[in-house]
Amino acid sequence: MPKLKTRRTMAKRIRVTRTGKLVRAGGWRNHKLEKKTSKRKRNFRLNKTIHHVDVTEVRRSLGI
């Protein structure tokens, strides 16, 4: 069976932690930041884990 190519767009956006979880950056922090509270903007910095429903599809496209 041939090797699967990694989807480069996914590889740029998602990384794997040491425990094997998939982590992505959150959105909503580009513009209109004046109206958002400091607490909300601070929480945008945190990385989000990929939902368990999507993990198998993401792993397949990453070639893991």
Residue, then its C-alpha position, 0 to 999 in steps of 0.5 A: m500500500p502506498k504511503l499517505k501524504t500529509r495534508r500540509t494545511m493541517a500540519k501547520r495548524i495542529r500539533v500533537t502533545r506528548t500525551g498524544k492529544l491534538v491541539r489547535a489555536g483558537g480563533w476570534r482574536n484578529h479584529k474588533l478587540e475593543k469591544k471584547t473584555s480583557k478576560r475574553k481576550r486573555n482566554f483566546r490565547l489558550n490552545k484548544t484540543i480537537h474534539h473527540v469526534d474529529v480526532t480520527e479524521v484529523r489523525r488520518s489527514l496528518g498521516i499519524 
